[in-house]
Amino acid sequence: MLRPPLMRAASLPEFGPPERLVVSDVPEPSPGPDQLVVDVHACGVNFPDVLMVQDLYQFRPDLPYTPGGEVAGTVVAMDHGVQGWAIGDRVLAAATTGGFAEQVAVDVVQAHHLPDSIDLTTAAGLQTTYGTSLHALRDRGALEPGETLLVLGAAGGVGMAAVELGALMGAHVIAAASSGPKLAACRRAGAAETVDYTAVDLKSWLKEHTDGRGVDVVYDPVGGDLSEAALRATAWQGRFLVIGFATGTIPRIPLNLPLLKGCSIVGVFYGEFGARQPHQRHALIEELIVMLAQGSVNPVVTAQYPLERAADALRELMDRRIVGKAVVLPHA
């Protein structure tokens, strides 16, 4: 009996710190019903990956498992019933797990054709960060031109995407981050103003810099103490977008604040949006691919890791040392 061909993958035998990842040879995947097999050029590294390896995410994968949820590469196999795809096609695809490997099987409904003009490494930084941010700002936050947008954790992956998209949508973007180099990166991404939230009282600073009016929309992937400070600086009928809790602390918000401000606290669960409204998510990613091809958006991939250093990628993201986007390159 012939053994299946092998590939390299970074897998987790048990939940815990990223350092438990083990790179080894495993069988190449075969396409299931309505699936493509993608030869992975690059896999984006995202905060849900950090949570998942520690068993802190909403979804719990079966062990052992390979992290990585967004990939860019080429099609190397497909289910016989798949239409509209051919071997060798360039593809951007979402897979909840499996991306830290040389190949991964993905559902065809989660796959998108990539034009030749788009760099595969850059494309791997598009889906999660820009998808989350566009869904948040436009669909959930109803951000309008001329409004003021505060982005917390602005130098991270979703934060940088929110800064760039907010500026593109005509907002006055205030980027909040924790160091000079991070703030400089935010200005390059389109922020009109920046603030080091470790050096000032954020609520007072925001009031002063908006002439006492406050900010119209808050984009918060951070949580912790910054959330309440930002909410207290929200304008009348503002929108506070809950993206995530990178600090690891879920804030306890006094509910008199949204009452007094007539503002809304709006949850943004991009993964569930995609599961419940797949056609809308597909259209959103197609829109972002066009924007990337036209140069309207530019994912800033600042850190690239070979498969052997996949654990380092997760660790540095966990410790908030990455500005912009990180990717794993399985064939590097």
Kinemage of the C-alpha trace (Angstrom):
@kinemage 1
@onewidth
@group {chain A} dominant
@subgroup {mainchain}
@vectorlist {calphas} color= white
{ca met a 1} P 0.000 0.000 0.000
{ca leu a 2} L 1.413 3.351 -1.103
{ca arg a 3} L 1.977 5.989 1.545
{ca pro a 4} L 0.545 9.450 0.833
{ca pro a 5} L 3.060 12.164 -0.052
{ca leu a 6} L 4.331 14.156 2.904
{ca met a 7} L 4.559 17.888 3.554
{ca arg a 8} L 5.820 20.046 6.404
{ca ala a 9} L 3.413 21.558 8.930
{ca ala a 10} L 3.665 23.334 12.285
{ca ser a 11} L 1.252 21.508 14.580
{ca leu a 12} L 0.216 21.839 18.198
{ca pro a 13} L -0.001 18.564 20.176
{ca glu a 14} L -1.601 20.248 23.204
{ca phe a 15} L -2.954 23.678 24.090
{ca gly a 16} L -0.584 26.123 25.689
{ca pro a 17} L 2.057 28.675 24.724
{ca pro a 18} L 3.098 28.984 21.061
{ca glu a 19} L 6.422 27.369 21.859
{ca arg a 20} L 4.633 24.001 21.906
{ca leu a 21} L 4.349 24.085 18.107
{ca val a 22} L 6.223 21.247 16.432
{ca val a 23} L 7.296 21.271 12.769
{ca ser a 24} L 7.128 17.790 11.273
{ca asp a 25} L 6.272 15.809 8.152
{ca val a 26} L 2.577 15.001 7.815
{ca pro a 27} L 0.448 13.606 4.956
{ca glu a 28} L -0.546 16.067 2.270
{ca pro a 29} L -4.280 16.889 2.351
{ca ser a 30} L -6.747 15.549 -0.182
{ca pro a 31} L -9.692 17.669 -1.297
{ca gly a 32} L -13.007 16.859 0.326
{ca pro a 33} L -16.377 17.630 -1.270
{ca asp a 34} L -16.372 21.135 -2.790
{ca gln a 35} L -12.804 21.776 -1.690
{ca leu a 36} L -9.557 23.027 -3.197
{ca val a 37} L -6.084 22.095 -2.021
{ca val a 38} L -3.858 25.185 -1.884
{ca asp a 39} L -0.084 25.167 -2.039
{ca val a 40} L 0.528 27.834 0.587
{ca his a 41} L 2.872 30.644 -0.377
{ca ala a 42} L 2.020 32.718 2.713
{ca cys a 43} L -0.281 32.437 5.710
{ca gly a 44} L -1.387 35.478 7.690
{ca val a 45} L -0.854 35.460 11.466
{ca asn a 46} L -3.774 36.856 13.461
{ca phe a 47} L -4.771 37.357 17.065
{ca pro a 48} L -7.397 34.578 16.927
{ca asp a 49} L -4.492 32.201 16.208
{ca val a 50} L -2.837 33.362 19.434
{ca leu a 51} L -6.026 32.746 21.395
{ca met a 52} L -6.733 29.403 19.759
{ca val a 53} L -3.382 27.829 20.609
{ca gln a 54} L -4.057 28.667 24.266
{ca asp a 55} L -7.642 27.303 24.143
{ca leu a 56} L -8.993 30.813 24.777
{ca tyr a 57} L -10.977 31.236 21.553
{ca gln a 58} L -14.678 30.722 20.853
{ca phe a 59} L -13.819 27.788 18.571
{ca arg a 60} L -11.871 24.803 19.945
{ca pro a 61} L -10.025 22.717 17.342
{ca asp a 62} L -9.383 19.022 17.824
{ca leu a 63} L -5.813 18.180 18.832
{ca pro a 64} L -3.335 17.924 17.325
{ca tyr a 65} L -4.018 20.830 15.004
{ca thr a 66} L -2.188 23.224 12.712
{ca pro a 67} L -2.877 26.948 13.256
{ca gly a 68} L -3.341 29.480 10.476
{ca gly a 69} L -6.604 30.787 9.055
{ca glu a 70} L -5.843 32.838 5.917
{ca val a 71} L -3.668 31.731 3.037
{ca ala a 72} L -2.510 32.875 -0.367
{ca gly a 73} L -1.057 30.464 -2.893
{ca thr a 74} L -1.917 28.300 -5.881
{ca val a 75} L -4.402 25.506 -6.465
{ca val a 76} L -2.759 22.067 -6.691
{ca ala a 77} L -5.819 19.768 -6.426
{ca met a 78} L -9.605 20.006 -6.297
{ca asp a 79} L -12.743 17.987 -5.824
{ca his a 80} L -14.102 16.639 -9.105
{ca gly a 81} L -17.307 18.638 -8.683
{ca val a 82} L -15.666 22.044 -8.297
{ca gln a 83} L -16.423 24.507 -11.087
{ca gly a 84} L -14.644 27.719 -12.034
{ca trp a 85} L -11.192 26.710 -10.826
{ca ala a 86} L -8.151 25.105 -12.474
{ca ile a 87} L -4.858 23.678 -11.279
{ca gly a 88} L -2.352 26.519 -11.014
{ca asp a 89} L -4.891 29.266 -10.302
{ca arg a 90} L -3.724 31.883 -7.825
{ca val a 91} L -5.995 31.913 -4.786
{ca leu a 92} L -6.762 33.768 -1.580
{ca ala a 93} L -8.651 31.585 0.872
{ca ala a 94} L -9.884 31.327 4.441
{ca ala a 95} L -9.470 28.180 6.521
{ca thr a 96} L -10.164 28.209 10.236
{ca thr a 97} L -7.035 26.122 10.818
{ca gly a 98} L -4.324 24.424 8.783
{ca gly a 99} L -2.509 27.364 7.189
{ca phe a 100} L 0.873 26.875 8.876
{ca ala a 101} L 1.671 24.127 6.377
{ca glu a 102} L 2.924 23.681 2.864
{ca gln a 103} L -0.585 22.726 1.716
{ca val a 104} L -4.100 23.116 3.100
{ca ala a 105} L -7.593 22.063 1.964
{ca val a 106} L -10.146 24.889 1.856
{ca asp a 107} L -13.840 25.084 1.026
{ca val a 108} L -14.379 26.584 -2.401
{ca val a 109} L -16.931 29.048 -0.991
{ca gln a 110} L -14.058 30.537 1.043
{ca ala a 111} L -11.752 30.903 -1.955
{ca his a 112} L -11.167 33.936 -4.182
{ca his a 113} L -9.302 34.300 -7.464
{ca leu a 114} L -6.275 36.583 -7.267
{ca pro a 115} L -5.127 38.588 -10.288
{ca asp a 116} L -1.489 38.208 -11.347
{ca ser a 117} L -0.759 41.803 -10.349
{ca ile a 118} L -1.207 41.078 -6.629
{ca asp a 119} L 1.779 39.871 -4.615
{ca leu a 120} L 0.895 36.663 -2.754
{ca thr a 121} L 2.682 37.658 0.447
{ca thr a 122} L 0.829 40.968 0.564
{ca ala a 123} L -2.473 39.245 -0.203
{ca ala a 124} L -2.057 36.984 2.830
{ca gly a 125} L -2.422 40.077 5.019
{ca leu a 126} L -5.768 41.141 3.571
{ca gln a 127} L -8.677 38.959 4.616
{ca thr a 128} L -8.809 38.998 8.393
{ca thr a 129} L -7.514 42.459 9.215
{ca tyr a 130} L -9.082 44.417 6.358
{ca gly a 131} L -12.191 42.238 6.301
{ca thr a 132} L -12.755 42.823 10.001
{ca ser a 133} L -12.104 46.537 9.725
{ca leu a 134} L -14.251 47.195 6.654
{ca his a 135} L -17.125 45.194 8.142
{ca ala a 136} L -16.718 47.077 11.421
{ca leu a 137} L -16.411 50.610 10.090
{ca arg a 138} L -18.951 50.424 7.281
{ca asp a 139} L -21.466 47.722 8.206
{ca arg a 140} L -21.490 48.058 11.986
{ca gly a 141} L -20.201 51.569 12.658
{ca ala a 142} L -21.774 53.405 9.692
{ca leu a 143} L -18.713 55.672 9.553
{ca glu a 144} L -19.388 58.815 7.531
{ca pro a 145} L -16.994 61.223 5.769
{ca gly a 146} L -15.968 64.043 8.069
{ca glu a 147} L -16.535 62.068 11.279
{ca thr a 148} L -13.770 61.498 13.814
{ca leu a 149} L -12.561 57.914 14.232
{ca leu a 150} L -10.433 56.796 17.173
{ca val a 151} L -8.476 53.587 16.589
{ca leu a 152} L -7.062 51.903 19.699
{ca gly a 153} L -4.134 49.528 19.263
{ca ala a 154} L -3.663 51.285 15.957
{ca ala a 155} L -0.273 49.783 15.093
{ca gly a 156} L -1.477 46.180 15.135
{ca gly a 157} L -2.862 44.290 12.160
{ca val a 158} L -6.545 45.201 12.472
{ca gly a 159} L -5.650 48.631 13.851
{ca met a 160} L -3.502 49.587 10.867
{ca ala a 161} L -6.214 48.351 8.520
{ca ala a 162} L -8.804 50.462 10.374
{ca val a 163} L -6.568 53.530 10.159
{ca glu a 164} L -6.090 53.101 6.409
{ca leu a 165} L -9.730 52.303 5.661
{ca gly a 166} L -11.009 55.067 7.943
{ca ala a 167} L -8.888 57.649 6.128
{ca leu a 168} L -10.007 56.208 2.774
{ca met a 169} L -13.640 56.618 3.887
{ca gly a 170} L -13.037 60.293 4.591
{ca ala a 171} L -12.844 60.211 8.376
{ca his a 172} L -10.500 62.229 10.564
{ca val a 173} L -8.494 59.374 12.065
{ca ile a 174} L -6.883 59.544 15.499
{ca ala a 175} L -4.503 56.612 16.007
{ca ala a 176} L -3.667 55.539 19.562
{ca ala a 177} L -0.604 53.369 20.139
{ca ser a 178} L 2.168 52.904 22.684
{ca ser a 179} L 5.418 54.157 21.131
{ca gly a 180} L 6.895 56.662 18.721
{ca pro a 181} L 7.758 54.136 15.988
{ca lys a 182} L 4.244 52.683 16.142
{ca leu a 183} L 2.692 56.141 15.868
{ca ala a 184} L 4.933 56.968 12.900
{ca ala a 185} L 3.662 53.838 11.132
{ca cys a 186} L 0.093 54.946 11.818
{ca arg a 187} L 0.752 58.350 10.266
{ca arg a 188} L 2.117 56.645 7.169
{ca ala a 189} L -1.106 54.617 7.033
{ca gly a 190} L -3.212 57.781 6.967
{ca ala a 191} L -3.786 58.896 10.563
{ca ala a 192} L -4.413 62.630 10.855
{ca glu a 193} L -3.450 62.671 14.549
{ca thr a 194} L -1.693 60.256 16.857
{ca val a 195} L -1.549 59.807 20.617
{ca asp a 196} L 0.674 57.706 22.869
{ca tyr a 197} L -1.888 56.437 25.355
{ca thr a 198} L 0.869 55.440 27.796
{ca ala a 199} L 1.958 59.075 28.157
{ca val a 200} L -1.351 60.951 28.574
{ca asp a 201} L -4.774 60.660 30.138
{ca leu a 202} L -6.597 59.414 27.050
{ca lys a 203} L -10.036 60.774 27.928
{ca ser a 204} L -8.718 64.280 28.649
{ca trp a 205} L -6.485 64.274 25.561
{ca leu a 206} L -9.373 63.277 23.294
{ca lys a 207} L -11.687 65.913 24.744
{ca glu a 208} L -9.023 68.570 24.243
{ca his a 209} L -8.231 67.535 20.681
{ca thr a 210} L -11.902 67.428 19.620
{ca asp a 211} L -12.793 70.799 21.203
{ca gly a 212} L -14.797 68.984 23.868
{ca arg a 213} L -17.068 67.238 21.381
{ca gly a 214} L -15.566 63.760 21.547
{ca val a 215} L -15.060 61.130 18.837
{ca asp a 216} L -17.834 59.775 16.637
{ca val a 217} L -16.584 56.204 16.315
{ca val a 218} L -14.242 54.173 18.514
{ca tyr a 219} L -12.571 51.077 17.063
{ca asp a 220} L -11.411 48.947 19.997
{ca pro a 221} L -9.483 45.687 19.506
{ca val a 222} L -7.654 46.192 22.810
{ca gly a 223} L -10.056 46.147 25.774
{ca gly a 224} L -8.752 46.727 29.276
{ca asp a 225} L -8.694 50.179 30.888
{ca leu a 226} L -8.530 52.019 27.561
{ca ser a 227} L -12.070 50.998 26.651
{ca glu a 228} L -13.831 52.989 29.342
{ca ala a 229} L -11.559 55.996 28.810
{ca ala a 230} L -12.404 55.989 25.097
{ca leu a 231} L -16.123 55.508 25.753
{ca arg a 232} L -16.105 58.482 28.112
{ca ala a 233} L -14.673 60.555 25.265
{ca thr a 234} L -17.326 59.444 22.766
{ca ala a 235} L -19.502 62.109 21.159
{ca trp a 236} L -23.280 62.309 21.397
{ca gln a 237} L -24.759 59.410 19.420
{ca gly a 238} L -21.304 57.959 18.861
{ca arg a 239} L -20.606 54.304 18.111
{ca phe a 240} L -18.207 52.184 20.144
{ca leu a 241} L -17.071 49.147 18.145
{ca val a 242} L -16.031 46.121 20.200
{ca ile a 243} L -13.474 44.212 18.089
{ca gly a 244} L -11.566 42.171 20.670
{ca phe a 245} L -9.502 42.120 23.839
{ca ala a 246} L -5.805 42.036 23.010
{ca thr a 247} L -4.924 42.974 26.585
{ca gly a 248} L -6.640 39.815 27.792
{ca thr a 249} L -8.974 41.874 29.983
{ca ile a 250} L -12.663 42.257 29.149
{ca pro a 251} L -13.765 45.656 30.504
{ca arg a 252} L -16.812 46.109 32.729
{ca ile a 253} L -18.534 49.135 31.239
{ca pro a 254} L -20.862 51.309 33.381
{ca leu a 255} L -24.084 51.286 31.373
{ca asn a 256} L -24.959 54.823 32.401
{ca leu a 257} L -22.300 56.010 29.925
{ca pro a 258} L -24.111 54.966 26.722
{ca leu a 259} L -27.348 56.260 28.264
{ca leu a 260} L -25.922 59.733 28.987
{ca lys a 261} L -24.249 59.985 25.589
{ca gly a 262} L -27.037 58.415 23.550
{ca cys a 263} L -24.285 56.278 22.045
{ca ser a 264} L -24.190 52.670 20.895
{ca ile a 265} L -21.888 49.844 21.928
{ca val a 266} L -21.713 47.602 18.876
{ca gly a 267} L -20.243 44.102 18.758
{ca val a 268} L -18.167 43.121 15.724
{ca phe a 269} L -17.733 39.358 15.362
{ca tyr a 270} L -16.270 39.005 11.880
{ca gly a 271} L -15.990 35.223 12.005
{ca glu a 272} L -19.645 34.745 12.884
{ca phe a 273} L -20.626 37.333 10.268
{ca gly a 274} L -18.917 35.170 7.660
{ca ala a 275} L -20.630 32.005 8.926
{ca arg a 276} L -24.104 33.542 9.039
{ca gln a 277} L -23.833 35.772 5.975
{ca pro a 278} L -21.358 34.003 3.667
{ca his a 279} L -22.493 35.760 0.501
{ca gln a 280} L -22.009 39.191 2.073
{ca arg a 281} L -18.592 38.196 3.361
{ca his a 282} L -17.613 36.841 -0.053
{ca ala a 283} L -18.642 40.117 -1.684
{ca leu a 284} L -16.696 42.095 0.915
{ca ile a 285} L -13.477 40.160 0.247
{ca glu a 286} L -13.961 40.500 -3.512
{ca glu a 287} L -14.267 44.251 -2.992
{ca leu a 288} L -11.062 44.311 -0.970
{ca ile a 289} L -9.205 42.349 -3.666
{ca val a 290} L -10.208 44.995 -6.207
{ca met a 291} L -9.064 47.730 -3.823
{ca leu a 292} L -5.727 45.957 -3.357
{ca ala a 293} L -5.254 45.539 -7.115
{ca gln a 294} L -5.980 49.243 -7.615
{ca gly a 295} L -3.600 50.284 -4.855
{ca ser a 296} L -6.342 51.792 -2.683
{ca val a 297} L -5.261 49.650 0.269
{ca asn a 298} L -1.809 48.378 1.106
{ca pro a 299} L -1.418 45.721 3.803
{ca val a 300} L 1.866 46.435 5.551
{ca val a 301} L 3.590 43.073 5.997
{ca thr a 302} L 6.478 43.920 8.295
{ca ala a 303} L 7.398 40.450 9.578
{ca gln a 304} L 7.940 37.239 7.610
{ca tyr a 305} L 8.752 33.909 9.262
{ca pro a 306} L 9.742 30.535 7.840
{ca leu a 307} L 7.703 27.580 9.047
{ca glu a 308} L 10.382 26.660 11.601
{ca arg a 309} L 9.756 30.033 13.294
{ca ala a 310} L 5.960 29.900 13.306
{ca ala a 311} L 6.018 29.811 17.103
{ca asp a 312} L 8.047 33.037 17.100
{ca ala a 313} L 5.427 34.675 14.895
{ca leu a 314} L 2.688 33.837 17.385
{ca arg a 315} L 4.807 34.837 20.380
{ca glu a 316} L 5.750 38.224 18.946
{ca leu a 317} L 2.146 38.920 18.015
{ca met a 318} L 1.040 37.858 21.500
{ca asp a 319} L 3.590 40.226 23.039
{ca arg a 320} L 2.457 43.045 20.717
{ca arg a 321} L 5.889 43.499 19.158
{ca ile a 322} L 4.666 43.400 15.556
{ca val a 323} L 3.743 46.628 13.785
{ca gly a 324} L 1.327 45.903 10.949
{ca lys a 325} L 1.020 42.350 9.673
{ca ala a 326} L 3.024 39.146 10.091
{ca val a 327} L 2.989 36.130 7.769
{ca val a 328} L 4.398 32.608 7.827
{ca leu a 329} L 6.088 31.415 4.611
{ca pro a 330} L 5.907 27.585 4.594
{ca his a 331} L 8.284 27.149 1.657
{ca ala a 332} L 10.917 29.660 2.801
